[in-house]
C-alpha cells in the first residue's frame, strides 16, 4: 500500500481520533484489511502478543516490534511518529507535538489535527523556512520567494507581518508542554527553530543517513528497513503544491535528489536481499516522477525481470529509448543498455556468474565491510556532459570499448576532483566490490603521500590483516593486485603529482577502473600505461551561469541575469572562482552588480575567498601549483603576466625572459604540463585571466620593467623589419630599429613577414597601448609608425585608431613634435576612412600645425594634400587649389612619401 493511499484511506474514527496506542494500532490494522492472526504472522510476532497490545495490556512494545508492525500495516512516517508518541505518558492531544510536512504538499499538523494555512504568502514563507532548515533564510531569499516578479516598496514591513502570522500559526495557545515550532530572527534573515524530526524532511534525512551507515557497515537487512521507513515520509515531490520559485529552489532540488538516491539504494538493497518485488511499486512511482532518470529505469528493468516479468522489463526499456530519442535525440546510457542486455541474456542481478558466486552469496570480507570511500559530492553540479560520457568508457559494456585508466587533468580550480567524485557517485553501481579513494596531495600544503603509504591504506581497506602488511613497496603492490584480481572496484586517485606516484596503485584486474586527477598532464601514463587523458577546461558561459544559479538560487540569478553573466566572465569560467563568488553573494546578501564592481577593482584575487576558510580561495589553489615549479619556470610564469596580448610564441617568450628559444620551449612545456599555461594554438602560449592576475602579483617592479623593455624591443625590431620588406617606400625615411635582440627572426620573403604581422597583430596593438601607459614612450610611437601601413592596407581601422591615439600620448610625453604630427596624421586618416570627414579635417589641420612646429616638410605636404582633398569634396575648390599648391612648393612633387603612408585615394584636381 502506498503512503498516499494510506494517508487518504484513514477511516473516520481511526487513529486520528483514538486516544490510546492500542486503539490506534487496531484502527490501522482494520484499515489494512488484516485479521489479528494475519497481521501477527506477517510481523513475526504471536497473535496473543498483538491481542495484548491492542487491548492495552502492553503499554510500551519493543521498538523492533513496532517497526515490524508499521511495515506490515503500511504506515507512513507521520503515522509511526504518532503511534510512538501514544506509547508514552504525555500531554493531551491538543498539546501534541507540532509537525511540518513538506515532502509532498505543504501541511502543518498538531498530532493528527491539521492546522489550515490558506494564505499563499504564508505558505511560501513557511515552505522556504522549512526547506532551508536548519539553516536560516536570508532577507533576499525571502523577498525573492514572496515576490518573484519584484517586491513592493513596503516589502520589509510586510515580511515582518508575515513572520508574525507564521509564528501565531506555529505556536499553540496553550502553555507549552511539548517543543513547539517557532521562527527566530537572525542577523541576515529568519530561522525556523525546531528539532529536525519535527519536519518530515529532517526525519527522512536522519533515516537515510542511518541507512547509509548500515549499508557501509555491511548490514543490508537493517539498511533496507531504515530505507523503507525513510521513504514512507514522501507523499510526492517536495512542496508539490507550491509555486515554481519554491519547487525549483536549490534546497528543494537537492532534497528531491536525496529521495532519488534513497530509492536507488532501496532498489539495490532489495536486489541484494532477493526481495525485488518489494521495490517495484516504489520504482514505478519514481519513474513517473522522473521520466528521464536512466538509473531509475535500469533498476526497474532489473527488478521486473527478477520478479519474472521479462516482457514488462523489456517494455520499460523500449519506452525509455523512444522517449530519449524523441525528446533529447540521444541513446539510452550504458547503464540502461547493460540492464537490457542482462534481461535478454537471462543474466539477472542475482544470477551466479561463471566461476564466481553472486554478490549476495559471496562471503563478506573477514575484517569489515566493502570499502566505500568516496567523499561527499558537491550539492549542485552542472555541465560537463561530454566529459561524463568520456568517463563512461570505464564502464562500457563491450570490453573492446572499455578503458581501464582515465586521467582527468587541468588547471587548478577547474573542477577535476568535483567531476571525478560526481561521476564516481553516479556510476558506483557498476563497482559492486566497492570504491577506494585517496587524496595523494600532489599539490597540497601537506606532505605528498608515498605510494607505499597509500598501498598500506588500501590493503587494510581490502581486509588484509594490519600486522601482515608487506614492508616492501613492490611486495605490497603485488598483494594489492592479487586482492583485486577478481573484483569490480573503482579506484579514485585524486591530486596526483606525477605518473611515478600512481603507477604502483593501478591494479591489473580488468574489472577494476581507475580515475586519476592531476594538475600535471601525466603524459607518461598515456604513453606507457595506456591511460586515457581527459583535459578539463574552464566552463563555457552557459555552464558557468548554470553553476552560479545553482549556487545562489535560480530566481536570484534570473533577477539580474546580465550581472550574473558578467560575474561569470570576471571569474573566467573557473568553477572554483564561480563557487566562491556565489558563496560570498549568499553570505553577504549583496547585489550581484555591486559584487562585480568590487571584483573588477584592484586585488581581485583577495576578494575571491571565503572568510574563515583558507582552502576556499583561488589564490591558494594557484599558489600550490606555483610553488611546485622549478625556479626558472616560476620566473617564466611571472614574466608571462606582462604580455600585452592573449598569447606569445616560443621566440617571444625567449625575448621576454632573455633566454634562448630552446630554453624557452622547455620552460613553456613545464608550465603547460602543470596547466598554468595553455597552448591556445600551435606554438602560441597564454595564461588564463585569473592566473595572469596572480602571476602579475608575483613579479617585482624591476623584473617587470626589464622584461617589458626586452619584449617591446623584440616587437619593434621585427615589426620594422617586416614593414621595410612589405612597404619599402613608406619605411625609407624612418630610422631603423636597434640591433637584433635575442631570439631574433629573419623574414626571407613577403609571405613570412605578412604571416608574422597577421599572427602578432593583437599583441602588437596591445604592445603600443601598454608601452605608452607604462612609460616606454619612445618604443610606443616608433612601433605605431612601423605598424601604420600594415593596418591601413589591411583595413584594420579600429586597431589603427587606438594605436595612433596611444602613440600621440607617448609622443607628447616625450616632447617629440614630429612624432606628434605623424600620430595626428594617422588619427586623421583613420577618421577619413571611417567617413568622419569633419573630424578628419580638424585633425589634418592640427597635424599641419605640429609638422610646421617640427620643421617636417613632408608631413606638412601630406597634411596639405589631405586638406585639399577634403576641401574639394566639400565643393570649396579655390581653397583646395591653394593647399595643393602649398604642398607642391614644399616637396616639389605631386605625391607624398615618408613616414606616413599616402593611403587616402587620390582625387583629381585641376588648379
Secondary structure, DSSP 8 states (H G I E B T S, - for coil): --HHHHHHT--TTSGGG--SHHHHHHHHHHHTT--HHHHHHHHTS-HHHHHHHHTTS-SS--HHHHHHHHHHHT--HHHHHHHHHHTS----GGG--EEEE-SSS-EEEETTEE-----HHHHHHHHHHHHHTTS-EEHHHHHHHH-TT---TTHHHHHHHHHHHHHHHHS-SS--SS---EEEE-SSEEEEE--GGGBHHHHHHHHHHHHHHHHHTT-HHHHHHHHHHHHTT-SSSTTTTS-HHHHTSHHHHHHHHHHHHHHHHHHHHHHHTT-THHHHHHHHHHHHHSTT-HHHHHHHHHHHHHTT-HHHHHHHHHHHHHHHHHHT-----HHHHHHHHHHHTT--TTS-BTTB--TTTS---TTSS--B------S-----HHHHHHHGGGG-SSGGG--SEEEEEE-TTSSHHHHHHHHHHHTGGG-TT-EEEEE--TTSSS----HHHHHHHHHHHTT--GGG--SSHHHHHHHHHHHTTT---EEEEEEE--HHHHHTT----TT-EEEEEESS--HHHHHHS--EEEEE----HHHHHHHHHHHH-HHHHHHTHHHHHHHHHHTTT-HHHHHHHHHHHHHHT--HHHHHHHHTSS-HHHHSEETTEEEEEHHHHHHHHHHTS-HHHHHHHHHHTT-SSS-EEHHHHHHHHT--HHHHHHHHHHHHHTTSSEEEETTEEE--HHHHHHHHHHS-HHHHHHHHHHHHHHHHHHHHHHHHHH-HHHHTTS----S--TT-----SHHHHHHHHHHHHHHHHHHHHHHHHHT-HHHHHHHHHHHHHHHHHTT-HHHHHHHHHHHHHHHHHHT-HHHHHHHHHHHHHHHHHTT-HHHHHHHHHHHHHHHHHHT-HHHHHHHHHHHHHHHHHHT-HHHHHHHHHHHHHHHSSSS--SSS---S-------
